[in-house]
């Protein structure tokens, strides 16, 4: 999976553009959200993928009652 990293700055942050930023350092912080025409959008969630079933048959089971009785007889 190839991801392209975009350089973030306070000028492209939603909070910085709308004068909502409380950080005075002028460096991007962990709350950076890109400013866009649709407004504030939540960050993308990772996609949930189901794992394939690894075993198609049981490799070991307990002996049945009849098999246990035969072993002890």
mmCIF file of the N, C-alpha and C atoms, coordinates in Angstrom:
data_MODEL
# 
_entry.id   MODEL 
# 
loop_
_atom_site.group_PDB 
_atom_site.id 
_atom_site.type_symbol 
_atom_site.label_atom_id 
_atom_site.label_alt_id 
_atom_site.label_comp_id 
_atom_site.label_asym_id 
_atom_site.label_entity_id 
_atom_site.label_seq_id 
_atom_site.pdbx_PDB_ins_code 
_atom_site.Cartn_x 
_atom_site.Cartn_y 
_atom_site.Cartn_z 
_atom_site.occupancy 
_atom_site.B_iso_or_equiv 
_atom_site.pdbx_formal_charge 
_atom_site.auth_seq_id 
_atom_site.auth_comp_id 
_atom_site.auth_asym_id 
_atom_site.auth_atom_id 
_atom_site.pdbx_PDB_model_num 
ATOM 1   N N  . UNK A 1 1  ? 0.848   -1.168  0.000  1.00 0.00 ? 1  UNK A N  1 
ATOM 2   C CA . UNK A 1 1  ? 0.000   0.000   0.000  1.00 0.00 ? 1  UNK A CA 1 
ATOM 3   C C  . UNK A 1 1  ? 0.894   1.232   0.000  1.00 0.00 ? 1  UNK A C  1 
ATOM 4   N N  . UNK A 1 2  ? 0.717   2.086   -0.962 1.00 0.00 ? 2  UNK A N  1 
ATOM 5   C CA . UNK A 1 2  ? 1.515   3.290   -1.083 1.00 0.00 ? 2  UNK A CA 1 
ATOM 6   C C  . UNK A 1 2  ? 0.656   4.471   -0.639 1.00 0.00 ? 2  UNK A C  1 
ATOM 7   N N  . UNK A 1 3  ? 1.169   5.243   0.301  1.00 0.00 ? 3  UNK A N  1 
ATOM 8   C CA . UNK A 1 3  ? 0.467   6.439   0.733  1.00 0.00 ? 3  UNK A CA 1 
ATOM 9   C C  . UNK A 1 3  ? 1.339   7.641   0.463  1.00 0.00 ? 3  UNK A C  1 
ATOM 10  N N  . UNK A 1 4  ? 0.725   8.688   0.000  1.00 0.00 ? 4  UNK A N  1 
ATOM 11  C CA . UNK A 1 4  ? 1.479   9.912   -0.230 1.00 0.00 ? 4  UNK A CA 1 
ATOM 12  C C  . UNK A 1 4  ? 1.256   10.834  0.963  1.00 0.00 ? 4  UNK A C  1 
ATOM 13  N N  . UNK A 1 5  ? 2.331   11.341  1.487  1.00 0.00 ? 5  UNK A N  1 
ATOM 14  C CA . UNK A 1 5  ? 2.268   12.240  2.639  1.00 0.00 ? 5  UNK A CA 1 
ATOM 15  C C  . UNK A 1 5  ? 2.220   13.680  2.139  1.00 0.00 ? 5  UNK A C  1 
ATOM 16  N N  . UNK A 1 6  ? 1.268   14.423  2.621  1.00 0.00 ? 6  UNK A N  1 
ATOM 17  C CA . UNK A 1 6  ? 1.150   15.830  2.289  1.00 0.00 ? 6  UNK A CA 1 
ATOM 18  C C  . UNK A 1 6  ? 1.718   16.621  3.456  1.00 0.00 ? 6  UNK A C  1 
ATOM 19  N N  . UNK A 1 7  ? 2.551   17.584  3.151  1.00 0.00 ? 7  UNK A N  1 
ATOM 20  C CA . UNK A 1 7  ? 3.140   18.407  4.205  1.00 0.00 ? 7  UNK A CA 1 
ATOM 21  C C  . UNK A 1 7  ? 2.045   19.298  4.790  1.00 0.00 ? 7  UNK A C  1 
ATOM 22  N N  . UNK A 1 8  ? 1.843   19.186  6.095  1.00 0.00 ? 8  UNK A N  1 
ATOM 23  C CA . UNK A 1 8  ? 0.794   19.949  6.757  1.00 0.00 ? 8  UNK A CA 1 
ATOM 24  C C  . UNK A 1 8  ? 1.368   21.232  7.343  1.00 0.00 ? 8  UNK A C  1 
ATOM 25  N N  . UNK A 1 9  ? 0.523   22.237  7.408  1.00 0.00 ? 9  UNK A N  1 
ATOM 26  C CA . UNK A 1 9  ? 0.921   23.505  8.009  1.00 0.00 ? 9  UNK A CA 1 
ATOM 27  C C  . UNK A 1 9  ? -0.308  24.116  8.667  1.00 0.00 ? 9  UNK A C  1 
ATOM 28  N N  . UNK A 1 10 ? -0.070  25.072  9.529  1.00 0.00 ? 10 UNK A N  1 
ATOM 29  C CA . UNK A 1 10 ? -1.184  25.738  10.202 1.00 0.00 ? 10 UNK A CA 1 
ATOM 30  C C  . UNK A 1 10 ? -2.048  26.531  9.212  1.00 0.00 ? 10 UNK A C  1 
ATOM 31  N N  . UNK A 1 11 ? -1.457  26.937  8.084  1.00 0.00 ? 11 UNK A N  1 
ATOM 32  C CA . UNK A 1 11 ? -2.213  27.688  7.082  1.00 0.00 ? 11 UNK A CA 1 
ATOM 33  C C  . UNK A 1 11 ? -3.230  26.814  6.358  1.00 0.00 ? 11 UNK A C  1 
ATOM 34  N N  . UNK A 1 12 ? -2.992  25.492  6.324  1.00 0.00 ? 12 UNK A N  1 
ATOM 35  C CA . UNK A 1 12 ? -3.934  24.591  5.662  1.00 0.00 ? 12 UNK A CA 1 
ATOM 36  C C  . UNK A 1 12 ? -4.818  23.834  6.655  1.00 0.00 ? 12 UNK A C  1 
ATOM 37  N N  . UNK A 1 13 ? -4.731  24.197  7.939  1.00 0.00 ? 13 UNK A N  1 
ATOM 38  C CA . UNK A 1 13 ? -5.521  23.539  8.980  1.00 0.00 ? 13 UNK A CA 1 
ATOM 39  C C  . UNK A 1 13 ? -6.881  24.238  9.129  1.00 0.00 ? 13 UNK A C  1 
ATOM 40  N N  . UNK A 1 14 ? -7.924  23.467  9.333  1.00 0.00 ? 14 UNK A N  1 
ATOM 41  C CA . UNK A 1 14 ? -9.260  24.020  9.514  1.00 0.00 ? 14 UNK A CA 1 
ATOM 42  C C  . UNK A 1 14 ? -9.296  24.986  10.693 1.00 0.00 ? 14 UNK A C  1 
ATOM 43  N N  . UNK A 1 15 ? -8.683  24.598  11.793 1.00 0.00 ? 15 UNK A N  1 
ATOM 44  C CA . UNK A 1 15 ? -8.714  25.438  12.990 1.00 0.00 ? 15 UNK A CA 1 
ATOM 45  C C  . UNK A 1 15 ? -7.918  26.724  12.792 1.00 0.00 ? 15 UNK A C  1 
ATOM 46  N N  . UNK A 1 16 ? -6.778  26.633  12.121 1.00 0.00 ? 16 UNK A N  1 
ATOM 47  C CA . UNK A 1 16 ? -5.979  27.829  11.857 1.00 0.00 ? 16 UNK A CA 1 
ATOM 48  C C  . UNK A 1 16 ? -6.663  28.786  10.908 1.00 0.00 ? 16 UNK A C  1 
ATOM 49  N N  . UNK A 1 17 ? -7.303  28.264  9.864  1.00 0.00 ? 17 UNK A N  1 
ATOM 50  C CA . UNK A 1 17 ? -7.981  29.113  8.877  1.00 0.00 ? 17 UNK A CA 1 
ATOM 51  C C  . UNK A 1 17 ? -9.217  29.800  9.449  1.00 0.00 ? 17 UNK A C  1 
ATOM 52  N N  . UNK A 1 18 ? -9.861  29.201  10.406 1.00 0.00 ? 18 UNK A N  1 
ATOM 53  C CA . UNK A 1 18 ? -11.083 29.752  10.991 1.00 0.00 ? 18 UNK A CA 1 
ATOM 54  C C  . UNK A 1 18 ? -10.836 30.410  12.346 1.00 0.00 ? 18 UNK A C  1 
ATOM 55  N N  . UNK A 1 19 ? -9.579  30.694  12.629 1.00 0.00 ? 19 UNK A N  1 
ATOM 56  C CA . UNK A 1 19 ? -9.150  31.377  13.853 1.00 0.00 ? 19 UNK A CA 1 
ATOM 57  C C  . UNK A 1 19 ? -9.684  30.651  15.093 1.00 0.00 ? 19 UNK A C  1 
ATOM 58  N N  . UNK A 1 20 ? -9.589  29.341  15.081 1.00 0.00 ? 20 UNK A N  1 
ATOM 59  C CA . UNK A 1 20 ? -10.021 28.518  16.209 1.00 0.00 ? 20 UNK A CA 1 
ATOM 60  C C  . UNK A 1 20 ? -8.856  27.831  16.896 1.00 0.00 ? 20 UNK A C  1 
ATOM 61  N N  . UNK A 1 21 ? -7.647  28.030  16.383 1.00 0.00 ? 21 UNK A N  1 
ATOM 62  C CA . UNK A 1 21 ? -6.477  27.345  16.912 1.00 0.00 ? 21 UNK A CA 1 
ATOM 63  C C  . UNK A 1 21 ? -6.009  28.020  18.198 1.00 0.00 ? 21 UNK A C  1 
ATOM 64  N N  . UNK A 1 22 ? -5.727  27.209  19.217 1.00 0.00 ? 22 UNK A N  1 
ATOM 65  C CA . UNK A 1 22 ? -5.249  27.731  20.497 1.00 0.00 ? 22 UNK A CA 1 
ATOM 66  C C  . UNK A 1 22 ? -3.742  27.583  20.633 1.00 0.00 ? 22 UNK A C  1 
ATOM 67  N N  . UNK A 1 23 ? -3.084  26.954  19.671 1.00 0.00 ? 23 UNK A N  1 
ATOM 68  C CA . UNK A 1 23 ? -1.640  26.753  19.725 1.00 0.00 ? 23 UNK A CA 1 
ATOM 69  C C  . UNK A 1 23 ? -0.952  27.973  19.128 1.00 0.00 ? 23 UNK A C  1 
ATOM 70  N N  . UNK A 1 24 ? -0.037  28.538  19.859 1.00 0.00 ? 24 UNK A N  1 
ATOM 71  C CA . UNK A 1 24 ? 0.623   29.760  19.395 1.00 0.00 ? 24 UNK A CA 1 
ATOM 72  C C  . UNK A 1 24 ? 2.001   29.502  18.796 1.00 0.00 ? 24 UNK A C  1 
ATOM 73  N N  . UNK A 1 25 ? 2.445   28.250  18.772 1.00 0.00 ? 25 UNK A N  1 
ATOM 74  C CA . UNK A 1 25 ? 3.781   27.940  18.271 1.00 0.00 ? 25 UNK A CA 1 
ATOM 75  C C  . UNK A 1 25 ? 3.890   28.084  16.752 1.00 0.00 ? 25 UNK A C  1 
ATOM 76  N N  . UNK A 1 26 ? 2.799   27.926  16.037 1.00 0.00 ? 26 UNK A N  1 
ATOM 77  C CA . UNK A 1 26 ? 2.837   28.004  14.589 1.00 0.00 ? 26 UNK A CA 1 
ATOM 78  C C  . UNK A 1 26 ? 3.282   26.708  13.925 1.00 0.00 ? 26 UNK A C  1 
ATOM 79  N N  . UNK A 1 27 ? 3.358   25.627  14.703 1.00 0.00 ? 27 UNK A N  1 
ATOM 80  C CA . UNK A 1 27 ? 3.713   24.318  14.139 1.00 0.00 ? 27 UNK A CA 1 
ATOM 81  C C  . UNK A 1 27 ? 2.475   23.435  14.140 1.00 0.00 ? 27 UNK A C  1 
ATOM 82  N N  . UNK A 1 28 ? 2.337   22.565  13.152 1.00 0.00 ? 28 UNK A N  1 
ATOM 83  C CA . UNK A 1 28 ? 1.172   21.677  13.104 1.00 0.00 ? 28 UNK A CA 1 
ATOM 84  C C  . UNK A 1 28 ? 1.123   20.773  14.342 1.00 0.00 ? 28 UNK A C  1 
ATOM 85  N N  . UNK A 1 29 ? -0.067  20.568  14.860 1.00 0.00 ? 29 UNK A N  1 
ATOM 86  C CA . UNK A 1 29 ? -0.224  19.757  16.068 1.00 0.00 ? 29 UNK A CA 1 
ATOM 87  C C  . UNK A 1 29 ? -1.025  18.493  15.753 1.00 0.00 ? 29 UNK A C  1 
ATOM 88  N N  . UNK A 1 30 ? -1.289  17.714  16.766 1.00 0.00 ? 30 UNK A N  1 
ATOM 89  C CA . UNK A 1 30 ? -1.988  16.429  16.587 1.00 0.00 ? 30 UNK A CA 1 
ATOM 90  C C  . UNK A 1 30 ? -3.447  16.605  16.209 1.00 0.00 ? 30 UNK A C  1 
ATOM 91  N N  . UNK A 1 31 ? -4.012  17.781  16.410 1.00 0.00 ? 31 UNK A N  1 
ATOM 92  C CA . UNK A 1 31 ? -5.419  18.009  16.069 1.00 0.00 ? 31 UNK A CA 1 
ATOM 93  C C  . UNK A 1 31 ? -5.598  18.561  14.661 1.00 0.00 ? 31 UNK A C  1 
ATOM 94  N N  . UNK A 1 32 ? -4.570  18.499  13.827 1.00 0.00 ? 32 UNK A N  1 
ATOM 95  C CA . UNK A 1 32 ? -4.650  19.016  12.458 1.00 0.00 ? 32 UNK A CA 1 
ATOM 96  C C  . UNK A 1 32 ? -5.790  18.361  11.690 1.00 0.00 ? 32 UNK A C  1 
ATOM 97  N N  . UNK A 1 33 ? -6.623  19.180  11.064 1.00 0.00 ? 33 UNK A N  1 
ATOM 98  C CA . UNK A 1 33 ? -7.666  18.713  10.149 1.00 0.00 ? 33 UNK A CA 1 
ATOM 99  C C  . UNK A 1 33 ? -7.581  19.580  8.907  1.00 0.00 ? 33 UNK A C  1 
ATOM 100 N N  . UNK A 1 34 ? -7.583  18.977  7.726  1.00 0.00 ? 34 UNK A N  1 
ATOM 101 C CA . UNK A 1 34 ? -7.468  19.790  6.506  1.00 0.00 ? 34 UNK A CA 1 
ATOM 102 C C  . UNK A 1 34 ? -8.682  20.702  6.323  1.00 0.00 ? 34 UNK A C  1 
ATOM 103 N N  . UNK A 1 35 ? -8.425  21.895  5.858  1.00 0.00 ? 35 UNK A N  1 
ATOM 104 C CA . UNK A 1 35 ? -9.493  22.852  5.588  1.00 0.00 ? 35 UNK A CA 1 
ATOM 105 C C  . UNK A 1 35 ? -9.998  22.602  4.175  1.00 0.00 ? 35 UNK A C  1 
ATOM 106 N N  . UNK A 1 36 ? -11.290 22.432  4.028  1.00 0.00 ? 36 UNK A N  1 
ATOM 107 C CA . UNK A 1 36 ? -11.866 22.177  2.718  1.00 0.00 ? 36 UNK A CA 1 
ATOM 108 C C  . UNK A 1 36 ? -13.208 22.864  2.581  1.00 0.00 ? 36 UNK A C  1 
ATOM 109 N N  . UNK A 1 37 ? -13.764 22.846  1.384  1.00 0.00 ? 37 UNK A N  1 
ATOM 110 C CA . UNK A 1 37 ? -15.050 23.516  1.169  1.00 0.00 ? 37 UNK A CA 1 
ATOM 111 C C  . UNK A 1 37 ? -16.196 22.863  1.944  1.00 0.00 ? 37 UNK A C  1 
ATOM 112 N N  . UNK A 1 38 ? -16.059 21.572  2.274  1.00 0.00 ? 38 UNK A N  1 
ATOM 113 C CA . UNK A 1 38 ? -17.130 20.888  3.018  1.00 0.00 ? 38 UNK A CA 1 
ATOM 114 C C  . UNK A 1 38 ? -17.041 21.118  4.517  1.00 0.00 ? 38 UNK A C  1 
ATOM 115 N N  . UNK A 1 39 ? -16.037 21.844  4.966  1.00 0.00 ? 39 UNK A N  1 
ATOM 116 C CA . UNK A 1 39 ? -15.896 22.160  6.386  1.00 0.00 ? 39 UNK A CA 1 
ATOM 117 C C  . UNK A 1 39 ? -15.099 21.105  7.128  1.00 0.00 ? 39 UNK A C  1 
ATOM 118 N N  . UNK A 1 40 ? -15.353 21.000  8.395  1.00 0.00 ? 40 UNK A N  1 
ATOM 119 C CA . UNK A 1 40 ? -14.636 20.064  9.247  1.00 0.00 ? 40 UNK A CA 1 
ATOM 120 C C  . UNK A 1 40 ? -15.152 18.655  9.022  1.00 0.00 ? 40 UNK A C  1 
ATOM 121 N N  . UNK A 1 41 ? -14.279 17.768  8.633  1.00 0.00 ? 41 UNK A N  1 
ATOM 122 C CA . UNK A 1 41 ? -14.646 16.368  8.416  1.00 0.00 ? 41 UNK A CA 1 
ATOM 123 C C  . UNK A 1 41 ? -13.821 15.494  9.340  1.00 0.00 ? 41 UNK A C  1 
ATOM 124 N N  . UNK A 1 42 ? -14.383 14.391  9.824  1.00 0.00 ? 42 UNK A N  1 
ATOM 125 C CA . UNK A 1 42 ? -13.619 13.514  10.709 1.00 0.00 ? 42 UNK A CA 1 
ATOM 126 C C  . UNK A 1 42 ? -12.510 12.805  9.935  1.00 0.00 ? 42 UNK A C  1 
ATOM 127 N N  . UNK A 1 43 ? -11.452 12.376  10.634 1.00 0.00 ? 43 UNK A N  1 
ATOM 128 C CA . UNK A 1 43 ? -10.387 11.649  9.939  1.00 0.00 ? 43 UNK A CA 1 
ATOM 129 C C  . UNK A 1 43 ? -10.901 10.310  9.424  1.00 0.00 ? 43 UNK A C  1 
ATOM 130 N N  . UNK A 1 44 ? -10.264 9.798   8.379  1.00 0.00 ? 44 UNK A N  1 
ATOM 131 C CA . UNK A 1 44 ? -10.680 8.516   7.797  1.00 0.00 ? 44 UNK A CA 1 
ATOM 132 C C  . UNK A 1 44 ? -10.399 7.392   8.772  1.00 0.00 ? 44 UNK A C  1 
ATOM 133 N N  . UNK A 1 45 ? -11.321 6.477   8.861  1.00 0.00 ? 45 UNK A N  1 
ATOM 134 C CA . UNK A 1 45 ? -11.171 5.300   9.695  1.00 0.00 ? 45 UNK A CA 1 
ATOM 135 C C  . UNK A 1 45 ? -10.477 4.212   8.885  1.00 0.00 ? 45 UNK A C  1 
ATOM 136 N N  . UNK A 1 46 ? -9.764  3.348   9.573  1.00 0.00 ? 46 UNK A N  1 
ATOM 137 C CA . UNK A 1 46 ? -9.161  2.224   8.873  1.00 0.00 ? 46 UNK A CA 1 
ATOM 138 C C  . UNK A 1 46 ? -10.252 1.253   8.457  1.00 0.00 ? 46 UNK A C  1 
ATOM 139 N N  . UNK A 1 47 ? -10.050 0.606   7.348  1.00 0.00 ? 47 UNK A N  1 
ATOM 140 C CA . UNK A 1 47 ? -11.046 -0.310  6.821  1.00 0.00 ? 47 UNK A CA 1 
ATOM 141 C C  . UNK A 1 47 ? -10.971 -1.639  7.542  1.00 0.00 ? 47 UNK A C  1 
ATOM 142 N N  . UNK A 1 48 ? -12.122 -2.155  7.954  1.00 0.00 ? 48 UNK A N  1 
ATOM 143 C CA . UNK A 1 48 ? -12.192 -3.428  8.648  1.00 0.00 ? 48 UNK A CA 1 
ATOM 144 C C  . UNK A 1 48 ? -12.304 -4.544  7.620  1.00 0.00 ? 48 UNK A C  1 
ATOM 145 N N  . UNK A 1 49 ? -11.424 -5.521  7.714  1.00 0.00 ? 49 UNK A N  1 
ATOM 146 C CA . UNK A 1 49 ? -11.458 -6.651  6.801  1.00 0.00 ? 49 UNK A CA 1 
ATOM 147 C C  . UNK A 1 49 ? -11.490 -7.937  7.607  1.00 0.00 ? 49 UNK A C  1 
ATOM 148 N N  . UNK A 1 50 ? -12.358 -8.846  7.199  1.00 0.00 ? 50 UNK A N  1 
ATOM 149 C CA . UNK A 1 50 ? -12.455 -10.127 7.871  1.00 0.00 ? 50 UNK A CA 1 
ATOM 150 C C  . UNK A 1 50 ? -11.308 -11.027 7.437  1.00 0.00 ? 50 UNK A C  1 
ATOM 151 N N  . UNK A 1 51 ? -10.766 -11.764 8.389  1.00 0.00 ? 51 UNK A N  1 
ATOM 152 C CA . UNK A 1 51 ? -9.739  -12.743 8.042  1.00 0.00 ? 51 UNK A CA 1 
ATOM 153 C C  . UNK A 1 51 ? -10.409 -13.988 7.491  1.00 0.00 ? 51 UNK A C  1 
ATOM 154 N N  . UNK A 1 52 ? -9.744  -14.617 6.577  1.00 0.00 ? 52 UNK A N  1 
ATOM 155 C CA . UNK A 1 52 ? -10.278 -15.862 6.039  1.00 0.00 ? 52 UNK A CA 1 
ATOM 156 C C  . UNK A 1 52 ? -10.097 -16.963 7.070  1.00 0.00 ? 52 UNK A C  1 
ATOM 157 N N  . UNK A 1 53 ? -11.006 -17.915 7.038  1.00 0.00 ? 53 UNK A N  1 
ATOM 158 C CA . UNK A 1 53 ? -10.909 -19.041 7.963  1.00 0.00 ? 53 UNK A CA 1 
ATOM 159 C C  . UNK A 1 53 ? -9.666  -19.836 7.614  1.00 0.00 ? 53 UNK A C  1 
ATOM 160 N N  . UNK A 1 54 ? -8.813  -20.039 8.610  1.00 0.00 ? 54 UNK A N  1 
ATOM 161 C CA . UNK A 1 54 ? -7.537  -20.695 8.334  1.00 0.00 ? 54 UNK A CA 1 
ATOM 162 C C  . UNK A 1 54 ? -7.649  -22.210 8.304  1.00 0.00 ? 54 UNK A C  1 
ATOM 163 N N  . UNK A 1 55 ? -8.513  -22.749 9.117  1.00 0.00 ? 55 UNK A N  1 
ATOM 164 C CA . UNK A 1 55 ? -8.648  -24.208 9.152  1.00 0.00 ? 55 UNK A CA 1 
ATOM 165 C C  . UNK A 1 55 ? -9.982  -24.609 8.551  1.00 0.00 ? 55 UNK A C  1 
ATOM 166 N N  . UNK A 1 56 ? -9.940  -25.550 7.679  1.00 0.00 ? 56 UNK A N  1 
ATOM 167 C CA . UNK A 1 56 ? -11.184 -26.006 7.073  1.00 0.00 ? 56 UNK A CA 1 
ATOM 168 C C  . UNK A 1 56 ? -11.684 -27.292 7.714  1.00 0.00 ? 56 UNK A C  1 
ATOM 169 N N  . UNK A 1 57 ? -10.817 -27.957 8.462  1.00 0.00 ? 57 UNK A N  1 
ATOM 170 C CA . UNK A 1 57 ? -11.246 -29.164 9.154  1.00 0.00 ? 57 UNK A CA 1 
ATOM 171 C C  . UNK A 1 57 ? -10.537 -29.243 10.497 1.00 0.00 ? 57 UNK A C  1 
ATOM 172 N N  . UNK A 1 58 ? -11.116 -29.979 11.403 1.00 0.00 ? 58 UNK A N  1 
ATOM 173 C CA . UNK A 1 58 ? -10.572 -30.108 12.738 1.00 0.00 ? 58 UNK A CA 1 
ATOM 174 C C  . UNK A 1 58 ? -9.389  -31.069 12.690 1.00 0.00 ? 58 UNK A C  1 
ATOM 175 N N  . UNK A 1 59 ? -8.283  -30.684 13.307 1.00 0.00 ? 59 UNK A N  1 
ATOM 176 C CA . UNK A 1 59 ? -7.102  -31.536 13.270 1.00 0.00 ? 59 UNK A CA 1 
ATOM 177 C C  . UNK A 1 59 ? -7.070  -32.520 14.439 1.00 0.00 ? 59 UNK A C  1 
ATOM 178 N N  . UNK A 1 60 ? -7.764  -32.210 15.519 1.00 0.00 ? 60 UNK A N  1 
ATOM 179 C CA . UNK A 1 60 ? -7.775  -33.101 16.665 1.00 0.00 ? 60 UNK A CA 1 
ATOM 180 C C  . UNK A 1 60 ? -9.063  -32.911 17.429 1.00 0.00 ? 60 UNK A C  1 
ATOM 181 N N  . UNK A 1 61 ? -9.684  -34.000 17.859 1.00 0.00 ? 61 UNK A N  1 
ATOM 182 C CA . UNK A 1 61 ? -10.906 -33.944 18.654 1.00 0.00 ? 61 UNK A CA 1 
ATOM 183 C C  . UNK A 1 61 ? -10.802 -34.922 19.808 1.00 0.00 ? 61 UNK A C  1 
ATOM 184 N N  . UNK A 1 62 ? -11.635 -34.695 20.810 1.00 0.00 ? 62 UNK A N  1 
ATOM 185 C CA . UNK A 1 62 ? -11.696 -35.646 21.917 1.00 0.00 ? 62 UNK A CA 1 
ATOM 186 C C  . UNK A 1 62 ? -12.346 -36.933 21.437 1.00 0.00 ? 62 UNK A C  1 
ATOM 187 N N  . UNK A 1 63 ? -11.918 -38.084 21.988 1.00 0.00 ? 63 UNK A N  1 
ATOM 188 C CA . UNK A 1 63 ? -12.562 -39.340 21.596 1.00 0.00 ? 63 UNK A CA 1 
ATOM 189 C C  . UNK A 1 63 ? -13.999 -39.383 22.097 1.00 0.00 ? 63 UNK A C  1 
ATOM 190 N N  . UNK A 1 64 ? -14.844 -40.059 21.351 1.00 0.00 ? 64 UNK A N  1 
ATOM 191 C CA . UNK A 1 64 ? -16.236 -40.201 21.761 1.00 0.00 ? 64 UNK A CA 1 
ATOM 192 C C  . UNK A 1 64 ? -16.308 -41.133 22.963 1.00 0.00 ? 64 UNK A C  1 
ATOM 193 N N  . UNK A 1 65 ? -17.480 -41.203 23.581 1.00 0.00 ? 65 UNK A N  1 
ATOM 194 C CA . UNK A 1 65 ? -17.665 -42.078 24.752 1.00 0.00 ? 65 UNK A CA 1 
ATOM 195 C C  . UNK A 1 65 ? -17.409 -43.535 24.377 1.00 0.00 ? 65 UNK A C  1 
ATOM 196 N N  . UNK A 1 66 ? -17.842 -43.956 23.210 1.00 0.00 ? 66 UNK A N  1 
ATOM 197 C CA . UNK A 1 66 ? -17.624 -45.333 22.777 1.00 0.00 ? 66 UNK A CA 1 
ATOM 198 C C  . UNK A 1 66 ? -16.139 -45.608 22.562 1.00 0.00 ? 66 UNK A C  1 
ATOM 199 N N  . UNK A 1 67 ? -15.401 -44.650 22.002 1.00 0.00 ? 67 UNK A N  1 
ATOM 200 C CA . UNK A 1 67 ? -13.974 -44.838 21.795 1.00 0.00 ? 67 UNK A CA 1 
ATOM 201 C C  . UNK A 1 67 ? -13.215 -44.881 23.121 1.00 0.00 ? 67 UNK A C  1 
ATOM 202 N N  . UNK A 1 68 ? -13.634 -44.078 24.074 1.00 0.00 ? 68 UNK A N  1 
ATOM 203 C CA . UNK A 1 68 ? -12.995 -44.102 25.402 1.00 0.00 ? 68 UNK A CA 1 
ATOM 204 C C  . UNK A 1 68 ? -13.247 -45.429 26.104 1.00 0.00 ? 68 UNK A C  1 
ATOM 205 N N  . UNK A 1 69 ? -14.467 -45.944 25.999 1.00 0.00 ? 69 UNK A N  1 
ATOM 206 C CA . UNK A 1 69 ? -14.807 -47.231 26.624 1.00 0.00 ? 69 UNK A CA 1 
ATOM 207 C C  . UNK A 1 69 ? -14.010 -48.353 25.967 1.00 0.00 ? 69 UNK A C  1 
ATOM 208 N N  . UNK A 1 70 ? -13.813 -48.284 24.668 1.00 0.00 ? 70 UNK A N  1 
ATOM 209 C CA . UNK A 1 70 ? -13.059 -49.320 23.969 1.00 0.00 ? 70 UNK A CA 1 
ATOM 210 C C  . UNK A 1 70 ? -11.585 -49.273 24.378 1.00 0.00 ? 70 UNK A C  1 
ATOM 211 N N  . UNK A 1 71 ? -11.051 -48.097 24.643 1.00 0.00 ? 71 UNK A N  1 
ATOM 212 C CA . UNK A 1 71 ? -9.662  -47.981 25.068 1.00 0.00 ? 71 UNK A CA 1 
ATOM 213 C C  . UNK A 1 71 ? -9.429  -48.581 26.455 1.00 0.00 ? 71 UNK A C  1 
ATOM 214 N N  . UNK A 1 72 ? -10.418 -48.495 27.331 1.00 0.00 ? 72 UNK A N  1 
ATOM 215 C CA . UNK A 1 72 ? -10.286 -48.978 28.701 1.00 0.00 ? 72 UNK A CA 1 
ATOM 216 C C  . UNK A 1 72 ? -10.727 -50.422 28.857 1.00 0.00 ? 72 UNK A C  1 
ATOM 217 N N  . UNK A 1 73 ? -11.305 -51.011 27.860 1.00 0.00 ? 73 UNK A N  1 
ATOM 218 C CA . UNK A 1 73 ? -11.793 -52.403 27.972 1.00 0.00 ? 73 UNK A CA 1 
ATOM 219 C C  . UNK A 1 73 ? -10.698 -53.399 27.754 1.00 0.00 ? 73 UNK A C  1 
# 
